[in-house]
């Protein structure tokens, strides 16, 4: 575990950092095993998919119009297929115009993001030929000097699934383009170079002819300048638009240094070739693009720090997406973690905090939209959810916390082991955790349960006292509380001693975790996780999330769920009247009238804008027969709003309920006079006629009561009070 070195004596009331095993944690181990089992389904499906589709030959012909600089291409693929659907990864910039069979017949196809799915007639294992005709977007995306366009073509469903132990395709790319442009083609494990052939149509052009079979390739055609170099056995090149400003440029040395930095944690770079491409303003993709031996970074970027952080994230996928089919949890999570690793190494702590907060916010919003739970297990299984707010947002936090918990040596050692043992093969998530467990020498089921199985975030609160001891030192005794089931991940606690501060990791064994520290100087402040390593939801934000979920449940008439969510919001932020009022309403609607009224009374007493809350509560008092409370509440409303028809009517109904008919009649007469003197809309007078009906019904004047209730129905046909009043009057007549 990573711990700060201090010169003070630390005394904890707890045991080791890792939670102890035992019967109480059996559900944790079972939950972790279930997560691993679900991911093995994805791995099995990935392996089976590769066996069903084996491409033997790939021939691509590309033309660039010299005037419009638009692309047109034909792609002829020969493959062995088991099943009726072939799947190919193609860049979404390509407009697929037609897919034909080897004899020119049209085949049905669909595009799903970067995937082209083709229905191929036939049954069983067979050889098939696909001819794909497509056009890319025009190259001139602004002006020629700042334009670039590219498309990425691959021989199999995944970018780089067959690095070891499979039979990839032979590939030939012929690209023809006008003077002023250049092409860059990458092929994994191939060391591809253009043949130098000339074409008949244009004096400029390249033929990329690969004698060695490769699984996939990527092509860029652009107005670029290039730098070349080597990092170990890998050829490294950097391409940029010819007019790119040099202020934020990345050099070839930066790229080589970044490979070296990532290799220190992930192991050897998996390809023989790397092209890094910076696109010009207004051209290329909005987000970074990754391929075998290729990273395309969009421009502009605000600073070199931002560019390098993007490059670290994209380049990390060379290990965790293309060379190892690890699914979105690992590939996206480690991509985000690579950003953090590089930024920490560069000393950009403020940028680290900003990105942590952004990803935490993205996950919290996704959590609310999901209905309150969104575990990382959704990124596992045979149909993983590939939502970057989850897989990258929370996933990057998962690996960063894991690195802090087990230490960088064990964390990186486990990843290097996975990279060496599983390169080119689908790897289950459990194997990644297992390799890190082996290096760390501890069981991490509790960690997987906390951050993968659970679909929420913790909320921490800290309370402590400081006492000066007889020896001149200071004793800090405190408790770290969590809302709900405890997260057992150790917590960094920062102790500010005025002239300096230090951080200590506190083991967690319960939701109310006590601790004791001894310091030589008087502490000024204690903070839980001051650098926000662990994503949390503070009580205010957590309450707001519960409130939104509760309101949504109430709108669906799911009153049990509404009570739970709104009650959680009210308890977390007890001084928010709206939370207590909505909670009270939900309780009443669910049949728990007494606690519902208590919650609404609390909202009324705490609110500066009491009129609406008190008016609603007055109606609840009347509905539930609490006439004394209703009378007092209506009187307070009339003090603020004398002569109001609604509140006069409620006062009259309360007096009727108490048997004080004379007083009720006088109140209604006062309201009637105001009604005669003031022109009001019928809806405003509705409550008055309900009160008139109640008064006449209590006085035994059934005809007058029915007439008043009937008039209310002409104003508001759906009035439950009027309808029930008429039913009562008719029963009285029949009796």
N, C-alpha and C positions, 0 to 999 in steps of 0.2 A: 504494500500500500504506500502511496505517495504521502509523505509527512514532512511538514516544515521542521527545520532544525531550530531549537530554541534553547535559551539558557535558563529557563524557568522550570520549576518542578510541576509536573502535570499529574494530578491524581484523578482517576476516573472511577466512578462507582460501577462501571460495567466490565464486561469480559472482552473477548476478542472482537475484531471488527466484523468478521464473517458470522452470520447467525448460526447458532448451534443447531445441529440436526436433532431430530426427535419426532415423536408422534404429532406434535403441534404443527410441524411443517410438512407432514406427509402430502397435504393437498398441493403444496408448492412444487414438490418433486413430480407429482402426477401431472400438474399443469404444464411443467416444462417438457415432460415426455410427450404429452399430447401435441405441443407445438412442434417438437422435432418430428413426430410421426406425420403430422400434416405436411411438413415440408418435404418429407421423403416421397410423398405422392407427386409433388411437383417435379422432383428430380427423376423419378421413374418415367413420368410423362415426357420430360425433356429428352431423356435417352431414347425412348421409343420413337419420338418424333424424328430424331436424327437418323434412326435406322430406316424410317419410312421414306426418307427423301435423300437421295445421294446424287449430286450433280457431277457429271463427268467432263463436260465441255461448256465453255462460256465464251462466246464471240460477240463483241460489241463494236458497232460502227457508229461513229458520231460525226456530225457535220455542224459547223457554225456558219451561219449566213454572214458573208462579209459586210453587208450593208446594215442589216437589222441586228446582227449579233445574237440572233435567236438560235436555240439548239434544236436539232432533230436527231433521233437515234433509233437504231434497231438492235435488239438484243436477242441473240439466238442461243437457247439453253438446251442442252441434252441432259436428261436426268433419268434415274431409276426411281420409280414411285410406287409406294404401297398405299393405296387409298385413292380417294377421288379428288383430293384438294392439295394443290401445291402451294407453299407459302414462301415468298421471297421478300427480303428487306430492300426497299427502294426509298430513296429520299423523297419527302413529301413535295419538294419543289418540282418533281417530274409530273407532267400531265400524261397519264397513260391513255393513249388513243385507241388501242386495240390489242388483243392477245389472240394469237392464231396458233393452230397446231402445225405440224410439219408439212401438211398438204395445203395450208392456206385457209383452212376452215376456222371460223370465229369461235372462240371459247368464252364462256361466262367468267367474269372476274369482278372483284370488289376491292376498294382501297380502305384500309383502316389505319389511319395515321401513316406510319412508314411501312406498313405491310401491304403487299399485293397478294391477294388470295385468288387462285385460279381453279376452276372446276375442270378436271381432266377426265373424259369418258374412259370407261374400262374398269376392270376388276383385277384384284390380285397384284402381285409384283410384276412390273412391266417397264419397258423403256419408253419415254415420251420426249417429244420435242416441243418447246414453247418458243414462239416468236413474239416478242413484246415490242410494240411500236409506241414511242412516246416522244413528247417534246418538253423541254425544260423552259424555264422562264428566260426572258431576254437578258443578255449580258449587260446592256446599257441601262444601269439602274441609277442614273444621275448624269454623270458625264464619263466619257471613256476612261479617264485617268483614275476615277474612283470606283469603277464598277468591277464586280466579280460575281461569278455564278459558278455553281458546282453541283454535281450530283454524285451520290454514293451508290454503288452497285455491289451486290454480294451474291455469292453462289449458293447460300443456304439460308435457312430461316433466321438464324441469329448471325450477328456480325462475324464472330470468330469462334465457331463451336468445335473446330476439328484440328486444333494445333498439334495434337499428339495421338497417334494410334488410329487415324482415320485416313480415308483416301480423298483428299480435296480435288477440286477441279483444275483442269488446264484452262488458261485464260489468255485471250488475245484482245487487245483494245486498239482500234485504229481511230485516231481523232484528227480531224482536219479543221483548221481555223485560219483566219486571216492574220496578216502581219500585225505586230503590236501586242499580241497575246502570247501566253505561254501555258503549258499544261504540266500538271504534277499528278502522278499516279502512284498510289501506294498499294503494296501487297504484303500481307503478313508473312513473315519468314521467307521473303522472296528476294530482296535486294533488286527490285525492278528498276530498269533503266530503259529509256527510249532507244529504239534501234537506229535512229538517225535517217530512216527512209524518208524520201520526199514523196509527195502525192501529186497526182495529175491535176487535181482541181485547183489547189493552192500551192504556192512555193513554200509555205510554212505548214508544218503539221508533224505529228508523231505517231509512230506505231509502237505500242507497248506489247511485245511478244514474249510470253513467259514460258520458258522451257520447263521450269520446275512447277509442279502443280501447287496451287495455293487455294485456300478456302474462300477468299473474298478480296475485294479491291475497292479503292475509292479514287475518284478523278476530280480534279479542279482545273477549270480553264479560266484564266484571269489575266489582267494586266498587272504583273507582279515582278518584284525583284527578290532574289533569294540569297541566303547564306548557307554554307554547308560545313559540317564538321562531324566528329565522331565522339561517342561516349562508350568506351569499351569496344564491344563488337558491333554496336548499333550505329548506323549512319543517321545523323540528325540534320535536318534542314529547317530553316525558318523562312517563310514567305510572307511578304507584305505588299500592299498596294504601292505603286511607285511614288504616289504623292502623299503617303502617310507622314504626318508630322512626327518628328523624332522625339518630342518631349516625353511621350509615354511608351516609346517603343521598347520591346523586349529583345534582348540580344541573344545570339546563339549560345553565348556563355551562360546566360540566365537559364536557358532551356536545359543545357547539360547539367548545370548545378541542381536544377529541380529534379531531374531524373535521379541524380545521385542521392538527393535528400529523400525521395520516396523509396528508393531501393534500400535505404537504411532500415526501413520498417517493413516493406512488402517483399523484399527479395529482388532478384535480378529482373531487369526490364524484360518482358516476355517476347519482344519482337526484334528483328534485325534492322528495322527501319522506323524512323519517326519523322513525320512532316507536321510542323506547326504552322498554321495559316492565320494571318490577321486579315479580315475582310475590310473593305473600305466603307466609309459612311454611306448609309442608304442601300447597301448591297449585302448579300449573304443572309444568314439566318439571324433571327432575333435572339436565339439562345445558342450556347456552344453546341457543336456537333462532334461526335466521337466516332471513330472508326478504327479498323485495324491499322495501327501505325499512323493515325491521323488525328489531329485535333484542330478544329476550325473555331476561332474565337471571333465573335462579332465586335465591330467597332461602332462608335467610339467608346472608350472606357475612361472613367474619371481620373484614374491614377495608375501608376505602374503597380502599386500594391494590389489594386482591384484586378488588373490584368493577370498578375501572377497567381492570385488566389483562384481566379477562374481556371487558369491553366492547371494548377495543382489538382483541382476537383476533376477536371476533364481527363487529365492524364492518368489519374488514379484508376480510371475505368479500364485502362489497359490491363490491369491485374484482375479487376473484380467484375467486369461485365463481359469483355470480349474473350479473354483467355480462360476465365472460369465462369460458368453459368451459375451464378449464385443467387439470382432473383433480385427483385428491387430492394429488398431489405438490406442485403449486403452491398450491392453495387451502389445504390443511392446513398445508403448510410455511410459507407466508407468514402464515397466521393465528398460528401459534406464534411466528414471528419478530416479529410486531407486538407481542406481549406483551413480548418482550425489548427492543424499541426503546423502548416506553413506560416500562418499569421502569428502563432505563438513564437515560432522560431525567429520570425522577423521582428519581434518585439512590438507588434501592432495590437496591443491589448485592448485598446478602445474599440478597434474594428472587430475584434473577437467578441467583445461584449455586445456590440451592436448586432452582429449576425446571430449570436445566441438568442437575443431578444426577438429578432425578426422571426426566426424559425419557431421559437416558442409561441409567438403570437399566431403564426400560421396554423400551428397544430391546435391551439385553443379554439380558433374559429372553426376548423374542421371538426373538432370535438363537439361544439355546439350544434353545427349543422347535422351531425350524425345522430343526434338525440342524446348525447351525453357519454357515449363510450366509443372508443376507436383504438383498439389494440393493434400492435404491430404484427400480431398473428395473421391479420388480414393480408399482409404482404407475403405470406407463405401459402402453401397449398398449390393445387393444380391450376387454380385460376386466381393468381395473386392480384390484389388491388395495387395498382401502380399510381398512387396519388402522391406527388412529391411533398405535399404538406405532411404526409405521414411517413413515407419511406425515407425522404431526405430530411424533413423537418425534425421529426422525433428520432429517426434512424441515426442521424449524425450525433444527436445527444446521447443515444444509446452507446455508441462506440467511444465517445469522448469520456463519458462517465466510467465505462469499463476500463479504459486506459488508466484513469486516476485510481480506480479501486484496486486493480491488480498490479499496477506499475507499468511503465513503458517497456521495460525489458521483457516481461512475460507477455504483454499485449503484442508487441511487434514480433517476438519470437514465435508466437502461435500463428500469426498471419503469414510469416515466412514459411512455416511448416506447411500450411494449407496451400500456399502458392506453389511450393515445390512438389507436393504430393498429388494435387488435384488439377494442375494446369491442363486445360483442354478437356476436362471432364466436368459434368455437372456435380456440384458440391452441395450437400445438405447444410443448412444453417447449423444444425447440431454438431457437425464436424468442425465448423469454425469455432464454436464455443468450446468444444471438446479439446481442440488443440491449445486454446488459451488456458483452459483448466489444467491441462497437463503441465504447461510451463509455470503456471502460478501455484500449482500444488494445492488447489482448493476446489470444492464443489461450488459451482456457480448457478445451481438451479434457482436459488433464492433471487439472484440478480435477474435471470430470465423471467421469473415470475413478476418481479417488480416492473420491468421496463418493456417486456415483450407481450406477456399474457394480459397484464392489466391495461385497461383502456382509459386511464385518467391520468391526472398529475397530482402530486402531493401539495398540501398547504401546510406551511410551518409557522408557528408562532413561538416566540422566545420570551421567557420571564426569568429574571435572576436577581439575586441580592449580593452585595459586597460587604464583607466584614473584615476589619483590620484585626490581625491577630497580635498576640503579645510579643512575638518575635519580629514584628515590623512588617511581615508579609501580609498578603491579602488573600482571603478565601472567597472564591466566587462559587456560589451554589445556585443552580438554575434547573429549568426544565424546558425541553423542546417538545412542543405539543403538535400533533398532526390531527387533521380532520378525517375521521373515518379510519379504515384499516391502515395500519402503519406500513409505510415504506421502510424496508430494513437496510437501505443503502446508507453507509456511513456519511455523516454530514461535516463539511468544512466549517469551522467556527473561527471567525477572525476576532482577535482580542486587540483592541486599540489601547495602548499604554501611554498615549500622548506623544512622546518622542519617536516611538516606533510601534509597529504592530506585527503580530505573528498569526499564523493559521494552524489550527489543530483539528484533526479529524475525529469526530465523536461517533463511536459505535452506537447503533440504534437497535434496541430489542423490543420496544413497546411504543404505543402511540403517545404516552406521556413519559418521555425519556429524561431521567434526572442525570445530572453531571456535577462534578466538583473540580475546580481548578485552583491552584495556588500560584500566585504571581508575586514578584518582588516589588512591583510598582502598582499604584492604584489604577485600575482599569477605567478608562473614560467611556468606552462603548464596546458592546459585543454585537456581532452580526452573524447571522446564519447565511453561509454561502454568499459572501459579499461580491464575488465575481460572477455569480449566476451560472456556475458550472452545471448544476442540477436544475432542469426546467421545473418550475413550480407555478402554481396559481395562487396569488395572494388572496386573502379573505374577501376583499372588495370585488376583485375580478371573478373569483369563484362564485360569489353570491350573485353577481350579475348573470353569470352563465346559468346557474340554477333558476334564476328568475325568468330568463328567456325560455328555457326548457319548460318551466311550469306554465307560463302563459300559452305556449304552443300546445301543451297537453290540455289545458282548459278549453282552448278553442276547438279541440277534437272531442270535448266532453269526457276526457279520460281523467276523472276527478281523483282517483287514487294516486296516479302518477303526478297530477298537479299538486296535490297535498304534499307529497314527498319533496318535490323540487322547490316549491314556494316556501315550505317550512324550512328547508336547508338554507335558502337565501335569507330568510328572516333571522335565523339563529346566528348566521355568520356575520351579518351586519345589522345589529339590533336597533340602530338608530335611524333606519330607513322606513318611514311610515308606509310607503307604497308596498313594500314587501309584506309587512304585517297585514295590511288591508286585503291584498290579493290572497294571501294565505288564509285569512279568515273567511273570505268568500268561498274558497275551495273547500274548506272544512264544512261550511254550512251546506254547500251543494252535495257533499259526500255523506250528509246525514249526521255530522258531528257538530251539532248546533252550539252547545255550550262553549267548547273551546274555540269555535269559530267566532262567536260573539266576543270572547275575551281578546282574541287577536285583533279584531276590528276596533275594540275599545282602546287597545294599546296604540293603534294607528291614529285614532282621533286625538288622543291625549298628546301625542308627539308631533302632530302636524301643525304647521302655521296656516295652512290652507285647509281648515277643518270642514267647510260647508258641505262639500260633496260627500266626504267620508261620513259626517254626522247624519246627513240626510239619508244616505243608504242604510246606515245602522238603525235609524229611527224606524224605517220600514221593516227591518228584520225584527226589531222589538215588537212591532205591532203584529207581524205575522206569527210570532212565537208566543203571543199573549203576555209579553212583559210590558204591561201598560204603564206602570209607574216610571220605568226607565224611558219609555217612549214619550211620556208627558214631559219629563225633565229635558230630554233631548230636543223636543220640538220647541220648548220654551227658550232654550239657548239659541236656537236658530232664529226664532222670532225677534230676539233682542238685536240680532245683527241685521235681520231683514223683516222689519215690521210690515204686516199686511200681506205677506207673501201667500198666495193661494195654496201652494203645496204644503207649507208648514202649518197654516191655519187648519187645513183639512186633516193633516196628521194629528194635530192637537185634539181636534174634535173626535176622531176615531179613538184616540187614547182615552178621552173622557167617557165615551160610550162604553168602552171596555171596562172602566172602573165603576160603571153604573151612575155616573153623574150626568144624566141626560139633560137637565136644565142648563148646565154650563155648556154642554156640547151644542145645544140648540142656539145659545147666545153666540158662540164662536161661529157657527155656520151662518147665522144672520149677519154677523159682521162681514163674513166673506161674501155673502150674497150682495150686500150693499156695495162693496167694492167692485163686484162683478158687474153690477148695473151701471156704475159710474165709469168703469174702465173697459175699453175695448180690448179684449184678449183673444188669442187664437183658441180654437176648441181644445187642442191638445193641452194647453195650459190649464184649462178648466176641468180636464178629465178627472183629476184627483178630487176636486170639490164634489163632483156628482157621485163618485164612489163613496165619499164621506156621507153625503145626503142619504144614499141608499142604506148604509150601515146604521145611521141614526133612525130612519123610519122603520127599519127592520127591528131594531131593539125596542122601539116604541109600539110595535104591533101594527103599524100602518103599512100592511103588506102591499096594497096597490101602489102607494106612493114609492115604496122601496123598489118594487119591480120596474116602475116607470123610470126611476133614476138609473138603475142598473142597465136597462134597455137603451137609455140615451148614451150611456158610456160606450156600449157596443157599436153605436153608430159613429162614434169618434174613433174608437180603437177596437176593431172587430176581434182582435186576438186577446183582449183583456181577460186574464184568468180570474181576477177579483170580481169583475162584473158577471162573468159566466157562473162562477161558484155562488155568487149572491142570488142570482135568479133561481138556481137549483135549490138553495136553502129556502127561499120564499115559497116555491111551489111545494116543497115537502111540508112546510108549515101549514099551507092551505089544505093539503091532503090529510094531515093529521087532525 
